[in-house]
Structure formats: structure tokens, C-alpha cells
Amino acid sequence: MKKLIYKTLCAVLCACVAASSAALPAGAVGTLNKDSEICEGSVIKCGKTLVTLVNNFKKNKTRIYRSKLSGKGLKLVDKAEIYSDAQLYSVGDRVYYRKGEKLVGYKPKTGKKSGGVELDPDDEFKLKDKKGFLINVKGVCANGFVVEYRGEGLCLVDFEGNRTVISPKKDNVYIASADNYVFYYKAEKKKSSRYVCGVYRYEAGAGKAEKVSSFSTIKKPSAKPDFAFAYVGKKKLCFTAGTVSSGAFEGCLYSMNRDGGQLKTVKENTSGNITPGKGCGYISCADAKGNYFIYKLTEDGKLKSKLKYTNGNYPLISYTTEKDSAVAIEVSRFNYGYNVYTLPKIKKAKGKKQFDADSRITNKHTGNVLVSPTISGSAGDLVLLTYGIYSYGSDNSLENVYDCETYLINARSGNKKLIDR
């Protein structure tokens, strides 16, 4: 059970991101918890409206909601199947979400939905097979959506549904989009105890992708790097690249120009996730002594203002907002779950307790029970958080979802609203 709790803690602190931040304002980030089998989601501002997507695995449904920016006036917009790439994408005055083999365009201002973008106009790929999903949406750029097709690599699907191959290889890892460029990397060789990865840039309408940079991984990684999480600033594109081993992220933080040049290793052994801040991002790491740190990542790719959280000094900040408030967690007294706090300011270590794991357990909860949050993004001070009670088998496989409630929580005020269960 300790192994399971450790893995879940790493999943909360080091969320693996599949979505690009390029469609958001410069300096913003989006997040998706890749490790979680329970609930994923997305929340995004579009004009004066907040649009929220919730994946509820207990009921096997994806629900899309709209509300005021405060979270009030919640209304159901649509329902869809659950996909591993469930995410919202903001393009101009529209918000796109996946429904079947389409990305539906929704205009919050008018409430109207368009026919959407066909993900597979040639009908070559099934939705999924026994190995998983054949079609995955990785991100969005000014020219359309970046989509990964099993057997065909990365493609650009424009807003008319036309598909152009970016890279035909399976093992290419999407980084992000910035301006008119799409970036991805691939591990090309092993030098000494590190992998050397090439960074490639694709420009829509300019032919095939070209190699623009390269970077080295951490020493002696357990596997090839297989994901990236990006923060797109006004001057730099920063990203983490690595893999997850035993629930822990193995990787580094890098920065490069928005055209892919001047790539630098900013810091080794960081978390995989960069969370939003006021004109900045935040990233956490730990040292060999068990001390946790959170760094401020500036838009020019530099780390500043390190805050230290010593081992056992809870709550630990797990997610920050674009207004510098935060959500933090601590291990519960009986060590089978996590309590959740809201912090009005990142520098303030104590805040309002929102969820108590121990009080949630009853006699009906049997087996290896875990009470855990999944944080799926934020807008302003509002954080999208699912708090659930789950049971796992001896092999750490999910057995039962006892409870699965999703909230919009104001990290500054501590107010919360239940939006899905």
C-alpha cells in the first residue's frame, strides 16, 4: 500500500501533461494528469465564460459545462465518450472538445456548436484497438490541431479537416506549439550514460520538419524519455522532458527560443509539471535529503525565488494558479489518503483545509483503499479538482471507484462548488 500511496503522491505532484499551452495566452499553462486512471479534465476561460470538461470514469461519461468566470451559473453544454486525450482547446472565440472522431467547436458567447473538425477524414484509423487509442489529440497551433496516429506519427489537421504528416515515426514526442511552429523530440542515440535527443521544428506550409536543437537526458535514466510538458512564455519556450519510473519523474527542465534555437538545460531532476503563476510558472523538485523546493520560472526561462519545504513540513504545494494562490496536500493521519488545503498565497504554508481523507472512510470501503485528489487545471483562482475514494488490487490495478466528486475550488477564498459526481 505504501508503494501505491507513493505513486499517487508523485502523480499529484508531477502530473504528466499531454496538452499544449500554446493555445492559451503567453505564459499560461494547461494540465492533464496522465498517470490517473480515475478522472481527467480541463478548464479554460473564453471571453466572459468559463468552460469545464470533466471525465467521470465512475459513470463512463465526459461532461462539458459552462459557467460565469466565478464558477456560478453552471450549465451542462454536452456529453461525450471518454477519451485518453480529453482536453479543451481555445482558438479565438471558440472552445473545442472531442466527441467521437470530431473536435466540436463551441462558441460560449452564442452557445452554438459547429460541426467540428474531422480527426480522421480518410477513415483510415479506428478509434481504438486492444492496445489503446489509435487517434490522440496532442495540442493545437495557429494552423490546426496536432494529432498522433498510431502507425503514422504526428500529423497536422487543419480547421477544415485536411491532414498533413508532420513526422511519420511512432517514437516522436510532441513538445508544444509556438507561433506557427510545432515542436517534437526523439531519442536518437546514447552517449555515455545519457540519451541524446534531437528537437525538430515543423512550420505549416513550409515542407518537412527540420532539426533545430538537441538535449541530453539525466544520467542513467531507467528508460528513454517519452513525454514532455511545455510552458510557452513571451520570449522562451520552456519544457520538461523525461519519463516516469515507479511513479517518480526522471527528467530535466529545458529552455529554448520560440523558434527552437539556443536550447539550454535549466535544471536536472525536476518535477514533470509546470503550474501557472502571475506572469510566470512554478516547478518543484526534491533533493537527496528529502527537502522539497518550489521555483519561480520566469518567461525568459530562468529559475528564481526558491521556496523550501522541509521533509514532513506539510502541506506541500501541488498546484498553483495564475493569480499566485495554490492548492496543497498532506498525507492523512492513517496514511491511506491525502488531505487538501487551499492557500491564498503561494508563500503562505498554511491555509484552509478543504478535504479530510480520514473522515471520508466508512465500513463500506474495503480492500486497499486510497482517498486522493486529481488536479486538472485552473483559470484565475479557480482550480478544477476531483476528490475520490478508490480501491486497488494487490498488483496496484484499480478495482473499484467508491466516490468521485469534481469541484471548482477558489484557491484564494477557499470557496468550492461541486460540479460533477
C-alpha positions, 0 to 999 in steps of 0.5 A: 500500500505504501508503494501505491500511496507513493505513486499517487503522491508523485502523480499529484505532484508531477502530473504528466501533461499531454496538452499544449499551452500554446493555445492559451495566452503567453505564459499560461499553462494547461494540465492533464494528469496522465498517470490517473486512471480515475478522472481527467479534465480541463478548464479554460476561460473564453471571453466572459465564460468559463468552460469545464470538461470533466471525465467521470470514469465512475459513470463512463461519461465526459461532461462539458459545462459552462459557467460565469468566470466565478464558477456560478451559473453552471450549465451542462453544454454536452456529453461525450465518450471518454477519451485518453486525450480529453482536453479543451482547446481555445482558438479565438472565440471558440472552445473545442472538445472531442466527441467521437472522431470530431473536435466540436467547436463551441462558441460560449458567447452564442452557445452554438456548436459547429460541426467540428473538425474531422480527426480522421477524414480518410477513415483510415484509423479506428478509434481504438484497438486492444492496445489503446487509442489509435487517434490522440489529440496532442495540442493545437497551433495557429494552423490546426490541431496536432494529432498522433496516429498510431502507425503514422506519427504526428500529423497536422489537421487543419480547421477544415479537416485536411491532414498533413504528416508532420513526422511519420515515426511512432517514437516522436514526442510532441513538445508544444506549439509556438507561433506557427511552429510545432515542436517534437523530440526523439531519442536518437542515440546514447552517449555515455550514460545519457540519451541524446535527443534531437528537437525538430521544428515543423512550420505549416506550409513550409515542407518537412520538419527540420532539426533545430536543437538537441538535449541530453537526458539525466544520467542513467535514466531507467528508460528513454524519455517519452513525454514532455510538458511545455510552458510557452512564455513571451520570449522562451519556450520552456519544457520538461522532458523525461519519463516516469519510473515507479511513479517518480519523474526522471527528467530535466527542465529545458529552455529554448527560443520560440523558434527552437534555437539556443536550447539550454538545460535549466535544471536536472531532476525536476518535477514533470509539471509546470503550474501557472503563476502571475506572469510566470510558472512554478516547478518543484523538485526534491533533493537527496535529503528529502527537502522539497523546493518550489521555483519561480520560472520566469518567461525568459526561462530562468529559475528564481525565488526558491521556496523550501519545504522541509521533509514532513513540513506539510502541506506541500504545494501541488498546484498553483494558479495564475493569480499566485494562490495554490492548492496543497496536500498532506498525507492523512493521519492513517496514511491511506489518503491525502488531505487538501488545503487551499492557500491564498498565497503561494508563500503562505504554508498554511491555509484552509483545509478543504478535504479530510481523507480520514473522515471520508472512510466508512465500513463500506470501503474495503480492500486497499483503499486510497482517498486522493485528489486529481488536479486538472487545471485552473483559470484565475483562482479557480482550480478544477479538482476531483476528490475520490475514494478508490480501491486497488488490487494487490498488483496496484490495478484499480478495482473499484471507484467508491466516490468521485466528486469534481469541484471548482475550488477558489484557491484564494477564498477557499470557496468550492462548488461541486460540479460533477459526481 
